[in-house]
Amino acid sequence: MAIPVEYSEPQEKYFQKKFEVENLVVSLSQLHYFHNGTTI
């Protein structure tokens, strides 16, 4: 299914933001895990 040109830009921004948010969640959970590991 082809994406119309006018929609491709915002959609790319959306996926970029989604990617950043997922990376943030992953790094936060890793940090949390690391912190829990060191406090035991």
C-alpha positions, -999 to 999 in steps of 0.1 A, spaced: 0 0 0 16 32 -11 18 62 13 8 95 -3 37 120 -3 21 144 21 18 117 47 53 103 44 70 131 63 49 131 95 49 93 95 87 93 94 87 117 123 63 95 142 85 64 136 116 83 146 99 94 178 86 59 185 121 46 180 136 72 204 109 64 230 115 27 228 153 32 232 146 54 262 124 27 278 150 0 271 178 21 286 157 30 316 148 -6 323 185 -16 319 195 11 343 168 -1 367 180 -37 364 216 -26 369 206 -5 400 187 -34 415 216 -58 408 240 -36 427 218 -29 457 213 -67 464 
